[in-house]
Amino acid sequence: MIKRKLRLCIIVNPSFALTMLREQLLFLMDNNFDVYCITGRGPNEHEKARKLGVKTFVVSMERYPSIIKDLISLARIWWIMLWNRFDIIQVSTPKSSFLGALA
């Protein structure tokens, strides 16, 4: 019986966190996970992660509370989760934890 890979989504707010999570992402991919990341726009972090085999989504998240921008970010994260049906969701920073838990 062929077992499918688990779909893991990591939500982080500053995009440079993708660089800091490099070893963790590699470990997860080596251990039968399809890894996805949702994070804000950055200069080249998404390209580096995609070269590793991580699928990334860009959702801008403001660091400080902003009702309208937070609702837009929440809707985008919810939409990504709806279409991808992740098995596991990991959140990291306070803002991404808040939005990820609500989504």
Secondary structure as UniProt FT lines:
FT   STRAND          6..11
FT   TURN            15..16
FT   HELIX           17..20
FT   HELIX           22..30
FT   TURN            31..32
FT   STRAND          33..39
FT   HELIX           45..52
FT   STRAND          55..58
FT   HELIX           67..84
FT   STRAND          88..91
FT   HELIX           94..102
//
